[in-house]
Structure formats: C-alpha cells, structure tokens
Amino acid sequence: MKPSLEFNGPLGGLGSFYGGVSAVASFTRGDSDGAGFTPDDPESSDIDDAYLGWKSGTVFSELGADAIKLSFGRQAFMIGNGFLIGDGHYDQGNDAGYWLAPYKAFDNTILAQLDAGKVHVDLFDLSARMDLDVIDYKEKVRVRGGNFEWRDETYGTIGITGFHTLDADNPLRDGMNVYDVRASGSPIQSLPQVALAAEYVWQRGGDADKKSEAWYVQGSYTFQDAPWTPVLTYRHSVFSDDYDSLLYGYGGDWGTWFQGEIVGESMLFNVNQKVDMLKLTAYPTETLAVGVIGYDFSYDKAPEGVTSKDFAKELNLHVDWFMTSNVTVGALYGVARPDDGAKQTFGDDETSHLFETYINVKF
C-alpha cells in the first residue's frame, strides 16, 4: 500500500507552489524472495515522498508556462530511462518489498528544472540510501550535477549528464566524476516504424581512481500492418568489471533496467556483464500485451577462479492486462539455464524457474 497526496496552489502573479507526501506499508511472507533479500518475514511502514516546490507560471512568459521549477525534500527523480539515475532507495531487508520496490524517493533532493521549448535542463543534488540490511551494511551516497536534453517530437531526444559523487560511505564510489551521453527516438523519417537508442557512461577518478564504462545500443521495429502490431527489439549492453551501477532503476518496461527476472533481479546487477536481449511484444487488444524476452548473459571479465565468461541463458514469457485505467494485472514465467561461468561462480548447475503474478490498483 502506498497512499499519497499531491497539492498545488496559486501565488498571485508569482507562479504557484506544489508539493506531495506519500507513505509505504509493505511486508513479505514466506521464504524471502528469489534473491534472498527479504528474509525473516519483514514488515515496513515509512514516509517515502515529502517535498515542496515552486513553479514559475507566467513569471517568465517568454520561456513558456511553468518553464522553471524549484523543489526540495524527499522525492523521486529519473534521468532518461533509468540507466544511470532512477531509484533513490534499495527496497530490501527491513524495507520488505524487494521486487515491488515501492520506495522510490531520494532522502534529500534539491532540484532546479527548466522546460523551454525543446530544451530541458535539470540541476540536481540528491542523497540516496543504499543500505543492505541482509548483511547489516549501511550506506548513503550523494550526487550533484546537471542534465541537459534536447527533445524533438519528430526525431527524439539527445541528452548529456554529468555529476560528482560525494559524502559516500563506500570509498569505492566516493569522489567519482560520472559523464553520460544518450540518444533515443525515430530519426529515420522514411521508416517511422524504426526506433533507435544508445547510451554511454564514463566513470573517472575518486578515491578508487575509477576508469570504467557502461553502454548499450538498441533498435526496435514495429510491424504496424501485422495483426497484434508486434514490436521486435534487440539490445546489446556492456558493463565493465569495475563499473558502479549506482542508482539505476525500473524504466517502465520488462528488462529496463532489471535485465532478466531471474539473473537481473537475483544474480548479476549491471556490473561486469554483457547482455544480449531479444524481445518480441504484441498487443492482441488495446488493453492486453503479451511478450517473450530472451537473454544471453556473459561476464565482461571472468572473476578470479572462473575460467568461462559464459554465464547464463534466460527466457521470460509475460502477459499484462490493463483491465481499467486504475487496475493492471500480469504474470510472468521465467527460466534460466546456467552456463559454465555461473556454474563455477555458484557451484550449482541447476536450472532456475520463476513464476510471478501481480495486481496494481490505483484509486
């Protein structure tokens, strides 16, 4: 359960104020989750969002209505599809909701945002809680930086992000400089059914003298005239062995950015891996989506004592039914077969199976 309240009000000719607050009540029963991150039947209730902000209204009319927003407090924040920054709170251990991940907000935020025509700018100062209760490990990290995007309704979006990590409890991620470039959209006007995306992240310096990268390229094709309007997507992603996945989050679709409901949720976490994903999604009706996703996982660099980079193959089958505008129901079956790299890492050659269902009700 996540009740929330949002509010806003005018300030005469000086724009308007807005804000929000939300709380989470969650629990897990049974033998934890598949990754073992919620053992011992945990329960949780806590505040998630609690923020205030100001919108410019017509104060800067030459930029457009509400072109400038200033806000602070506990709130969610995402850049792009969450490849780099998408979640400010780990939902494991005593948070009691690892897979559902109801906590999204960063503990402290200061945001200054601009939307003027095709230009979008974020200046941000974010503090994230990255505790791992299952091993009694407490950690916070703060990131401060900026994001610039050029958003075109016809061609797509180009973005550049840079930030610095500070006040990190973990010396391996303190003092890093992180740079990100990305693009997504349908740039080929003669082929509007083709969508392309790519992103590249550099991590440099800091206490650990980072020199790491992560990147992906993706292409999709929509069969507009075929029954059920199927969409075929291929993506190749790479994360170097010393890459810090930091604050990545759920980008709104299966496989983004938790790659594989078995391997991506429980074994590899966007660090030291290469992933090839092939996904086919179809829409039998306007309210029903069905899909199949195949993954091929390998290490970017084989860990010490492991002789094979081949990690695992995974297949996910899913169905999502949007019953009403307020109710969504879905189910997924997954199977993952270990390759030599996983067998040597975990000392186990068993095939993993997963079946999960969910219902999401908004009211």
N, C-alpha and C positions, 0 to 999 in steps of 0.2 A: 504494500500500500504506500502511495506517495501523494498525499494531499498537498495542494499548492494554492497560492493566492497571488494574483498579479494585480497591480493597481497603477493608475496614472491620473494626472490632473493638470489643468492649465495654470500658468503663472502670468496671467495677463498677456502682455505683448512680449514676454521674456521667455517664450518657449513653454515647456511643460516638464513636470517631474514624473518619474515612474519608479517602480520597484517590484519586488517579489520575495516571497518566502515559501519554502517547501520543507516537508519533513518526510522521513522514511521510517517505516516499520517493516522489518523483514525477519525471517527465520529459515533455517534449514533443518530438515529432519532426515534420519536415515544414516547411511554410511558415507557421509560427506558428499562431495561432488566428484566428478571423474578425475580431477587433478589432486584431490585430497586437500583442498584449500579451506574447507569449512567443516572441520571435524567437531565432534562432541556437541552436536545439536545446538549451535549458537543462535542467539536472538539479538536483535539490534533495534534501537529507536533513537533517532538523532535528527538534527536540523541538517538539511543539505543546502538549499539556496537561502540567502538572506542578503539582498542587495538593494541599493538605491542608485538612481541615475537622473540625468537631465538631458532632454532633447531640445534642439535649437528652434524647432518650429519654423517660423518665418523670420527669425532674427537675422539670418544670413540668406535672404531670399534669392540672391544671385546664385547660390550653390544648390538651392532646392529645399523642399520642406524636410525638416528634421535631418539636415545633412550632417550635423555634428551631434554625437552622443558622448557623454561623460558618465562613467559609472564606477562604483566601488563596492566591495563586500565579497560575500561568497556567491559565486555564480559559475555556470558552465561557459566554456569557451572552446571553439574549434576552429582550426585553420584548414581550409580545403576539405578533404575527406577524412581527416584524422590520421594521416600517415605519420605526422610529426607531433602535433599537439591536438589532443581530442578528449582527454579524460584527466581530471584532477584528483582522482581518488581511487585507490585499489579496493575493490569490493570482495575481500576475502577474510578468512579468520572470523573475528568477532563482528564484522560487518554483516555476515550471514547472508550474502547474496551474490556469490561469485559470478554465476552465469548470467543472471538477470541484470546485475550491475546497476542498481537503482541510484547509487550515489554518483553524481557527475561533477559537482561543483569543485572548483579550486578553493582552498581555505581562505585565501586573501587575493583580491584582484583590484587592480586599478587599470581602467580601460579608457582610452580616448579613440573614438572612431569617426571616420569621415566617409560619407557616401555622396559623391557629387558626379552625376552623370555616369560615365563608365569607370570612374576612379573609386576604389575602396581602399582605405588605409586603417590599420589597427596599430596603436601604440599600447603595449601591454606590460604589466608587471604582475606575475602570477606565482602563487605559492601552492605547491601540490603536496599531498600527503601520500607517501608511498610505503606505508607500514606493511610488514609481513608478520601478522600475528602468529601464524603457524610455526614460526621459528623465533618468536619473540624478538623481532627486529623492527625498530622504529626509525623512520627516515622521512625527512622533508627535503624539498629542493625548490629553489626559487628561480624563475626565468624572467628575464627582462629584455625586451626588444621591440621590433616592429615588423609589420607585414604590409606589403603593397600589392594590389591586384588591379588588373585592367580587365573589366568584364564587358564583353560584347555579346549581345543577344544572338547574333548571327554566327560568329566564329567560335566563341568560347571564352575561356579565362586564362590569363597568364599571371603568375604570382611569384613574388620574391619575398623571402622571410629571413630575418637574421635575429639571433638572440644570444644572450650570455647567461650561463648558469652561475648561481651564487648561493651562499648560505646552505650548501648541500651537506648533509651529514655524511654522505658517502664520498670520500676523497676521489674515487674513480670518476665522479661526474661533476666535481666542483671546479668552477673556473673555465669551463669549456666555452668556446665560440662555435655556434652552430649556424650554418648557412643552408638555405633551401631555395631551389627554383623548380617551377612546375608549370604545366600547361594541360588544359583539357578542353574538349569541345568537338565540333564538327567542322573542321577548316576547309574541307573539300566541298564546295558548294554544288558541284555536279553530282556528288554522291552523299546526299544528306543522311543516308542510312548508315554511314560510316562514322564512328566516334573514336577519337584517339585521346590518350592521356599518357603523361610521363612526369616523373619527379625525381630529383636528385638531391641528396642531403650530404653535406660535409660536416664533420666534427673535428675541431682542431684545438690543441693546446690544453690548458687546465692543469690541475695537479697531476693528472695521469699522462700528460703530453699526448693527447689523443691525435690520431691520424686515421680516421675511419670514415666509411661511406655507406650509404644505402640508396638504392634507386629501384625504379620499376618502369616498365613500358607496357602499355595496354592498348588493345584495339578491339572494337566490337562492331558487329554488323547486324542490323535489324532487317529481317525478311518481311518487309512491310505488306507485301501482297500474298503471303502464305497464310494458311489457316493458323490461328492462335498467335500470330505475329511473333514468332520466335526470335530471340536475340542470342547470338553466339559471341562469346567474349574469350579472348586469350590474354593472359598477363604473365610476364616474367619479372620476378622481383629478386633482389640480391641484398643481403645484409652482411657486412664484413664481420670477421670474428670478434673484433673489439668494439663494434658498434653498440651504442647505448640507445635502446628503443624508447627510453624516457616516457613520454606522455601520450603514446598512440592510443586511439580509441575506436569504438564502433562507428563506422562511417555510413551506416544506414542500409547496408545490404550484406547478405551472406558472403563471407570471405573478405570483407573490408572492415577493419584490418585484422581481424582474427582469422587467420588463414587455416581453415580446416577445423571442424568442430571437435575432432579428437586431437590431432597433432598441434594445431594452433592454439587450442584452449588449454592443453594439458602437458605438452612436451617441449615444443620449440616456441619461442616468444619473440619472433622477429629479430633474432640475434644469431650471427654465424650460420646463415642458411641461404639457400637458393630455392626458389619455389616456382614451378611452372603450373599455372592454373588454366583449365579449360572449362568453361561454364556455358550451359545452354538453359535459357529460361523461356518459358512460353506462357501465354495468357489465354486459356480456354474461354474465359469470360472477363468482363471488366473488373470483376471482384475476386478472381481466382488466379493465382500464379503457381506454376509448377516448375521444378528445375532439377538439374543434375550437375554436379560440380566434381571434377577430377583434379587431384593434386599430385605432383611428383616433388617430394622433398629431398634435398641433399644438403650436406654441410658445405659451407664456403671453405672452411679449413677443418680437416679432421682433428678432433680433440686428441690429446695425448693418450696413447694406448689404443686408439681406434684406427684401424687400417683402411676402412672404406668410408667414402664420403656419401654413399647412397644411404638415405635414412628411411624413407617410407613412401608408400603409395596410399592415398586416401580417396574414397568416393563418398559424396554426400548426396542424398536424394531428399528434396524438400517440397512441401506444399504450404501455401499461405492463402488463407481465405479472409478477405476483408468483408465480413458479414454486414456491417453497417459502418457509418463514419466513425463510430465510437468503439467498435468491437472487432478485434482481429484474432483469428485462431490459426495455429500452424503446427506442423510436425516435421521432424527430420530424422532420417535414418543414416547413420554413418558407419563405414567400415574402413579400418586402416591396417595394412599389412606391412610389417617391419621388413626393411632391407638390412644388409649386414651392418651398416652403421648404427642403426637403432638396436639391433641385437647385441652388438658389442658394448654399447653405452649402458643399456639397462639389464643386460644379462637375461633377456627374455625374448623368445621367438613367437609368442602368442599373437594371433590376430585380434585386434580390438574392435568391438562392436558398440554402437551407441544408438539409443532411441530416445528422443526427447519431444515433448509437446509443450505448447504454451498457449495462453489466452491473455490478451491485453484488453482491458476495459477502461475506457475514459468516460468520465461523467462530470 
